[in-house]
Amino acid sequence: MYFHQSQTRSSPVAPMSALEDGDMGTFGPELPAMFDGVKLAAVATVLYVIVRCLNLNSTTAPPEVVHQVTALSRYLFKSCPLLTKEYIPPLLWGKSGHIQTALYGKMGRVNSPTLHGFRKFLTMPDGATATFDLFEALGDHSTGDDVTMVICPGIGNHSEQNYIRTFVDYCQRHGYRCAVLNHLGAPPNVELTSPRMFTYGCTWEYAAMVGHIKQAFPQTLLVVVGFSLGGNIACKFLGESPSNQDRVLCCVTVCQGYSALRAQETFLQWDQCRRLYNFVLADRMKKLILSHRSSLLGLKSSNIGDVELSKLYAATSLMQIDDSIMRKFHGHSSLKEYYEKESCLNYIHKVSVPLFLVNSSDDPLIHQSLLEIPRALAEKMPNVMFVLTQHGGHLGFFEGAMLLPQPLTWMDKAIVEYADALCRWEKNRPACRRSGRRDAGSCLQRTGVTVSEQKRANVTSDLHAWTNSSHCTC
């Protein structure tokens, strides 16, 4: 009995002995193998996240170009190789729209040159002081003509931004004079002289700069260029009056959103981290406004008071800042009215000169639904060409082999290439040229890209119908 109990008690020991003697050799190698599998899965997960975040599986391709077939569009395809060549961003990170945008926002460009020009001050009717910087060409233009780039930068930007300096230097070396608007309230160490700043669609300062250039250089032809918010201002300016298009060869905009009313819906969504970008932009805008607090509050007839400042401090989005501060600079009764009246959507169909509208598919700030606006314009208006790259982010468009980006971007080269082509096109059509004023409409009649008033009305109706619909799937 004792033996039986002893045998019973010792029976669990037997398997343990067996494990110690032989079975451990069977299970032992499986434990390290299991840990190796976990490590492999972790590495695979990290690689998958990297590939997804950097979009490494995306292929490069030429830009999508939407246009009508005209004599001018055929000429542009022959004269602008970048329209048909692949845009190749840096291999390791260039296919990520977020990284392209972050690099643009943080450093602008690589090895930006130092510019040498002079600043002009213009007194506006309401007492505001507009400023722009003028940079002369560093050589003759290839056509021998006098051509000036009139440049409107992005939100809160001025001529000292790195991306502007890089672009201006490249234009100068190709024979262009450059005039760069400094948004009201944006340049450092320039005080406001009236109780207002730049807004999303106010064209007053840009119009003053263009008017000054036309008067100072009677023979010059103009290339209108706008980046992001500046693209909205440029198109709105041209569409506000036919006389604004006199002596204008063409207009180029890059990464604009076309409709602030539609964009506000998408800017509150977390898709593509747009809500985060909205917060960052709002924080920058808040700091810029507060840097002029004494001017905005201390000047007479200011619409900004303590209530508005309290709302500004609490704002976490551009829409809240626009509603509490920006719309009141021009007396708009509501945010909806402000966005409707200040968007180029109501004016762009009135532009007769060639329009070159550039956007990127992976721009995290511009929702895909907004790109239907330039697409519709290009499909219905023969003077419009819509160019959509697969990569580039928001005003990034960096190029490079592996890691380090090149100083010049695809954007810089594409704008100058297009402008050069239009200059040569104009040079070969002497009937379109005048010694003083230049009527854009009469020139376009000879290029085969005229737009009838009925077609303009149809385009306007279609755009408004699209904007008021629930087309956006945010």
C-alpha positions in Angstrom: 0.0 0.0 0.0 2.8 2.3 0.9 4.5 1.3 -2.3 1.4 2.0 -4.2 1.1 5.4 -2.7 4.7 6.0 -3.3 4.3 4.9 -6.9 1.3 7.1 -7.2 3.1 10.1 -5.8 6.2 9.6 -7.9 4.3 9.1 -11.1 4.2 12.9 -11.9 8.0 12.9 -11.6 8.4 10.3 -14.3 7.2 12.7 -17.1 9.4 15.4 -15.6 12.3 13.1 -15.7 11.4 12.2 -19.2 11.4 15.9 -20.2 14.7 16.4 -18.5 16.2 13.4 -20.2 14.8 13.4 -23.7 11.6 15.4 -24.5 13.2 18.8 -23.8 15.3 18.1 -26.8 12.1 17.8 -28.7 10.4 21.1 -27.5 13.5 23.1 -26.9 14.2 24.2 -30.6 10.5 25.2 -31.0 10.7 28.0 -28.4 13.4 30.0 -30.2 11.7 29.4 -33.5 8.5 30.8 -32.1 10.3 33.9 -30.9 12.0 34.2 -34.3 8.5 34.1 -35.9 7.3 36.9 -33.6 10.4 39.0 -34.5 9.8 38.3 -38.2 6.2 39.3 -37.9 7.1 42.5 -36.1 9.7 43.4 -38.7 7.2 42.7 -41.5 4.6 44.9 -39.7 7.1 47.8 -39.5 8.1 47.4 -43.1 4.4 47.3 -44.1 3.7 50.5 -42.2 6.8 52.2 -43.7 5.8 51.1 -47.2 2.2 52.4 -46.7 3.3 55.7 -45.1 6.0 56.4 -47.6 3.7 55.0 -50.4 6.7 53.1 -51.8 4.6 50.8 -53.8 3.3 53.7 -55.9 4.6 53.9 -59.4 5.8 57.1 -61.1 3.9 58.4 -64.2 3.6 61.5 -66.4 1.1 64.0 -65.2 -2.6 63.7 -66.2 -3.4 66.6 -68.6 -7.0 67.6 -69.2 -7.6 69.9 -72.1 -9.4 70.5 -75.3 -7.6 69.9 -78.6 -6.7 73.3 -80.0 -3.8 74.7 -82.0 -2.4 76.1 -78.7 -2.7 72.8 -76.8 -1.0 70.9 -79.6 1.8 73.5 -79.6 2.2 73.2 -75.8 2.6 69.5 -75.9 5.4 69.8 -78.4 7.0 72.6 -76.5 6.7 71.4 -72.9 8.3 68.0 -72.4 7.4 67.9 -68.7 3.8 67.4 -69.7 4.6 64.0 -71.1 7.6 62.9 -69.0 7.4 61.1 -65.7 7.7 63.2 -62.6 10.2 61.2 -60.5 10.3 62.3 -56.8 13.1 61.1 -54.4 12.8 57.4 -54.1 12.8 56.9 -50.4 10.2 59.6 -49.3 9.1 61.5 -52.4 6.0 59.5 -53.0 4.5 60.5 -49.7 2.4 63.7 -50.0 2.7 64.3 -46.3 6.6 64.3 -46.3 6.6 66.5 -49.4 4.3 68.9 -47.7 6.1 68.8 -44.4 9.5 69.5 -46.1 8.0 72.4 -48.1 6.4 73.8 -44.9 9.6 73.3 -42.7 12.4 74.3 -45.1 10.8 75.4 -48.3 13.6 74.4 -50.6 17.2 73.2 -50.5 20.0 75.7 -50.9 17.7 78.6 -51.7 19.7 81.5 -53.3 19.9 85.0 -52.0 18.0 87.5 -54.1 19.0 91.1 -54.8 16.1 93.4 -55.5 14.3 96.4 -54.0 11.0 96.9 -52.2 8.2 99.1 -53.4 5.6 100.7 -51.0 2.2 101.6 -52.4 -0.4 103.5 -50.4 -3.9 102.1 -50.8 -7.1 104.2 -50.8 -8.0 103.0 -47.3 -4.6 103.9 -45.9 -3.1 100.4 -46.0 0.5 100.1 -47.3 1.0 97.4 -49.9 4.5 96.2 -50.5 6.1 94.1 -53.2 9.6 93.2 -54.1 11.0 93.7 -57.6 13.8 91.6 -59.1 15.2 92.4 -62.5 16.1 89.7 -65.0 19.7 88.4 -65.0 19.8 88.1 -68.8 17.7 88.5 -71.9 14.6 86.4 -72.5 15.0 83.8 -75.3 12.4 85.7 -77.4 14.0 89.1 -76.8 10.8 90.3 -75.2 10.3 92.2 -71.9 8.3 89.8 -69.7 7.4 90.1 -66.0 6.3 87.4 -63.7 3.7 88.9 -61.3 3.7 86.4 -58.4 1.2 86.0 -55.6 2.5 83.7 -52.8 0.7 81.3 -50.5 -1.1 82.1 -47.2 0.8 84.5 -45.0 3.9 84.3 -47.3 6.2 86.9 -48.8 9.2 87.2 -51.1 11.6 85.9 -48.4 10.1 82.4 -48.3 12.6 79.8 -49.6 10.3 78.4 -52.3 9.7 81.9 -53.6 13.4 82.7 -53.6 14.2 79.5 -55.5 11.5 80.1 -58.1 12.4 83.8 -58.6 16.1 83.0 -59.1 15.2 80.4 -61.7 12.9 82.9 -63.5 15.5 85.6 -63.4 18.1 83.3 -65.0 15.6 82.6 -67.8 15.1 86.3 -68.6 12.1 87.2 -66.5 11.6 90.2 -64.3 9.8 89.2 -61.2 7.4 91.1 -58.9 6.5 89.3 -55.7 3.5 90.5 -53.6 4.1 90.6 -49.9 0.7 89.7 -48.3 -0.5 92.5 -46.1 0.7 91.8 -42.6 3.0 89.0 -43.7 6.5 90.6 -44.1 8.5 90.8 -40.9 9.2 94.3 -39.5 6.6 95.9 -41.7 3.8 97.5 -39.6 0.2 97.7 -40.7 -1.1 101.2 -41.4 -4.8 100.3 -41.6 -7.0 98.0 -39.5 -6.9 95.1 -41.9 -4.7 92.2 -43.2 -4.6 90.1 -46.3 -7.6 87.8 -46.7 -8.4 84.7 -48.8 -9.6 86.6 -51.9 -8.9 90.3 -51.5 -7.2 91.4 -54.8 -6.6 95.1 -53.9 -2.8 94.8 -53.2 -2.2 92.4 -56.1 -4.1 94.8 -58.4 -2.0 97.7 -57.2 1.2 95.8 -57.8 0.2 94.8 -61.4 -1.0 98.3 -62.1 2.4 99.7 -61.0 4.3 97.2 -63.2 2.2 98.1 -66.2 2.8 101.8 -65.7 6.5 101.5 -64.9 7.2 99.1 -67.8 4.9 100.0 -70.7 6.3 97.4 -73.0 6.3 94.5 -70.7 4.0 91.4 -71.0 2.8 89.7 -67.9 2.8 86.1 -66.7 0.4 85.8 -63.7 1.6 83.2 -61.1 -0.2 82.2 -57.9 0.7 79.6 -55.3 -2.0 78.0 -53.1 -4.1 80.9 -51.7 -2.2 83.2 -54.2 -3.7 81.1 -57.0 -7.2 82.0 -55.8 -6.3 85.7 -55.7 -4.6 85.6 -59.1 -7.6 84.0 -60.9 -10.1 86.2 -59.1 -8.2 89.3 -60.1 -8.2 88.3 -63.8 -11.9 87.5 -63.8 -13.0 90.6 -62.0 -12.5 92.8 -65.0 -11.5 92.3 -68.7 -9.1 95.2 -68.4 -7.1 93.2 -65.8 -6.2 90.7 -68.6 -4.6 93.4 -70.8 -1.0 92.5 -71.6 -1.3 89.2 -69.7 0.2 86.3 -71.6 -1.1 83.6 -69.4 -1.9 82.6 -65.8 -0.4 79.7 -63.8 -1.7 78.5 -60.4 -0.3 75.7 -58.3 -2.1 73.8 -55.5 -5.1 76.1 -55.1 -8.4 74.7 -53.8 -10.8 76.7 -56.0 -13.7 76.9 -53.6 -13.3 77.8 -49.9 -16.9 77.0 -49.3 -16.5 73.4 -50.4 -13.0 73.2 -48.8 -14.2 74.0 -45.3 -16.1 70.8 -45.1 -13.1 68.7 -46.0 -10.7 70.7 -43.7 -12.7 69.5 -40.6 -12.2 65.8 -41.5 -9.3 63.6 -40.3 -9.0 62.0 -43.7 -5.3 62.5 -44.9 -4.8 64.3 -41.5 -6.5 67.4 -42.9 -7.8 68.4 -39.4 -4.2 68.3 -38.1 -3.0 70.5 -41.0 -5.9 72.8 -40.3 -4.8 73.2 -36.7 -1.2 73.9 -37.7 -2.2 76.5 -40.2 -4.6 78.1 -37.8 -1.9 78.3 -35.2 0.4 80.1 -37.6 -2.3 82.4 -38.7 -3.2 83.2 -35.1 0.4 84.1 -34.3 0.6 86.4 -37.4 -2.6 88.2 -36.4 -1.5 88.6 -32.8 1.8 90.1 -33.9 -0.2 93.0 -35.3 -2.6 93.2 -32.4 -1.6 96.8 -31.5 -2.2 98.0 -35.1 -5.5 96.2 -35.5 -6.9 97.4 -32.2 -5.2 100.8 -32.1 -6.3 102.2 -35.4 -9.6 103.9 -35.9 -12.5 102.2 -37.7 -11.2 98.7 -36.6 -13.8 95.9 -36.6 -11.7 93.9 -34.2 -12.5 94.1 -30.5 -12.0 92.2 -27.3 -14.8 89.7 -28.2 -13.1 88.9 -31.5 -9.7 88.5 -29.8 -11.2 86.1 -27.3 -12.5 83.9 -30.1 -9.2 84.2 -31.9 -7.3 82.8 -28.8 -9.7 79.9 -28.6 -9.7 79.1 -32.3 -8.3 75.7 -33.5 -9.2 76.0 -37.2 -8.9 78.4 -40.0 -12.7 78.6 -40.3 -13.0 79.8 -36.8 -10.3 82.5 -37.5 -12.0 83.5 -40.7 -15.4 83.8 -38.9 -14.2 85.8 -36.0 -11.5 88.0 -37.7 -10.9 87.8 -41.4 -14.4 88.2 -42.8 -14.9 91.4 -40.8 -12.0 93.2 -42.5 -14.3 93.6 -45.5 -17.7 93.6 -43.7 -19.0 90.2 -44.8 -22.1 89.3 -42.7 -21.3 85.6 -42.5 -18.6 83.0 -43.1 -20.7 81.6 -46.0 -20.9 85.0 -47.7 -17.1 85.6 -47.1 -16.2 82.3 -48.8 -18.6 82.7 -51.7 -17.5 86.2 -52.5 -13.8 85.7 -52.0 -13.4 82.4 -54.0 -12.2 82.5 -57.6 -15.0 80.0 -58.5 -17.3 82.9 -59.4 -14.7 84.6 -61.6 -12.4 82.0 -63.2 -14.8 81.2 -66.1 -14.4 84.9 -67.1 -10.6 84.5 -67.7 -9.8 84.5 -71.4 -6.0 84.2 -71.3 -4.5 80.7 -71.3 -4.9 79.1 -67.8 -2.4 76.5 -66.5 -3.9 74.9 -63.4 -1.5 72.5 -61.5 -2.4 70.2 -58.6 -1.1 67.1 -57.0 -3.2 64.0 -56.4 -1.5 63.4 -53.0 -1.9 66.9 -51.7 -3.1 66.4 -48.2 -4.7 69.9 -48.0 -6.8 69.6 -51.2 -9.6 67.0 -51.1 -10.0 65.0 -54.3 -13.5 66.4 -54.8 -12.2 69.9 -55.2 -10.1 68.8 -58.2 -13.4 68.3 -60.2 -13.5 72.1 -60.5 -10.4 72.5 -62.7 -11.2 69.3 -64.5 -14.6 70.6 -65.5 -13.1 73.9 -66.6 -10.5 72.2 -68.7 -13.1 70.0 -70.3 -15.4 72.9 -71.3 -13.1 75.9 -71.8 -10.4 75.7 -74.5 -8.1 78.1 -72.9 -7.7 76.0 -69.7 -5.2 73.2 -69.2 -5.5 71.2 -66.0 -2.3 69.3 -65.0 -2.5 66.7 -62.2 0.6 65.0 -60.9 0.5 61.7 -59.1 3.0 62.9 -56.4 4.2 66.3 -55.1 2.2 67.0 -52.0 1.3 70.7 -51.3 3.8 72.9 -53.1 6.5 70.2 -52.7 7.2 68.7 -56.1 10.7 67.8 -55.0 12.9 65.8 -57.4 15.9 63.7 -56.6 17.5 60.2 -57.0 17.3 58.6 -53.6 17.3 60.7 -50.5 18.5 64.3 -51.0 16.2 66.5 -53.0 17.5 68.8 -55.8 17.4 72.6 -55.3 15.0 73.0 -58.2 11.6 71.3 -58.2 9.4 70.0 -60.9 7.0 72.9 -60.2 9.7 75.6 -60.8 10.7 74.0 -64.1 7.1 73.4 -65.3 6.0 77.0 -64.8 9.0 78.4 -66.6 8.7 75.9 -69.4 5.0 76.7 -69.9 5.7 80.5 -69.8 8.5 80.1 -72.3 6.2 78.3 -74.7 3.6 81.0 -74.4 6.2 83.7 -75.0 7.3 81.9 -78.2 3.7 81.4 -79.3 3.0 85.1 -78.8 6.2 86.0 -80.6 5.1 84.1 -83.7 1.8 85.9 -83.8 2.6 89.5 -84.4 -1.1 90.4 -85.0 -1.7 89.8 -81.4 0.9 92.2 -80.2 0.6 95.9 -79.4 3.1 98.4 -78.3 1.0 99.5 -75.3 -2.2 97.8 -74.2 -2.8 94.2 -75.3 -6.3 92.9 -75.7 -6.2 89.2 -74.6 -9.5 88.5 -76.3 -8.4 89.6 -79.8 -5.3 87.5 -79.5 -7.1 84.4 -78.4 -9.4 84.7 -81.4 -6.3 84.1 -83.5 -5.3 81.1 -81.4 -8.5 79.2 -81.9 -9.3 79.2 -78.1 -12.1 81.7 -77.9 -14.9 81.1 -75.5 -18.4 82.3 -76.3 -20.5 84.1 -73.8 -23.1 81.3 -73.9 -20.4 78.7 -73.1 -19.2 80.9 -70.2 -22.7 81.1 -68.9 -23.0 77.3 -69.2 -19.7 76.7 -67.3 -20.8 79.1 -64.6 -24.1 77.3 -64.2 -22.4 73.9 -64.0 -19.8 75.1 -61.5 -22.5 76.5 -59.2 -24.6 73.4 -59.5 -21.6 71.3 -58.6 -20.6 73.5 -55.7 -24.2 73.4 -54.2 -24.6 69.7 -54.6 -23.5 67.0 -52.2 -20.8 65.8 -54.5 -18.1 65.8 -51.8 -17.7 62.4 -50.1 -15.5 63.5 -47.2 
